[in-house]
Amino acid sequence: GGTTWVNSVGTSTSYKVDVYTRKNGYLYRCIVTDSDGNTLTSEIAELIVVSDTLTITTQPQNITAADGDTVYFTIAATGEEITYQWQYSTNGGTTWVNSVGTSASYKVEVYTRKNGYLYRCIVTDAEGNSLTSDTAVLTVE
């Protein structure tokens, strides 16, 4: 809260801080001293750590559509520099095939033969962490 201050090892015009969640709210200031011993203290800067943990916030939902329709499976995720890889399964989830869908929304042309196909998305962040979404079912009426 700024009641007690600890001197750091920084002696230049910038100060490097390794960011960790536990440091959220840490306060920083700089005391500058000239050759005559005069000092000035900077304004206080607060470190705010934003969580960039990869999280799926909205899962793909089951869709029922008619033969010939176009539908979109969608996902929402938070994290840093997220990439999307949609997959589908034609055999109840035994095997999965990567699709050409690489955005948060995946377009599917509906055909009777796709009844029961399963869809999911693998989201990956900048650090290579991955999460696989829940499975959504396409039902063709």
Salt bridges, closest charged atoms under 4 A:
GLU109 OE2 - LYS107 NZ 3.66
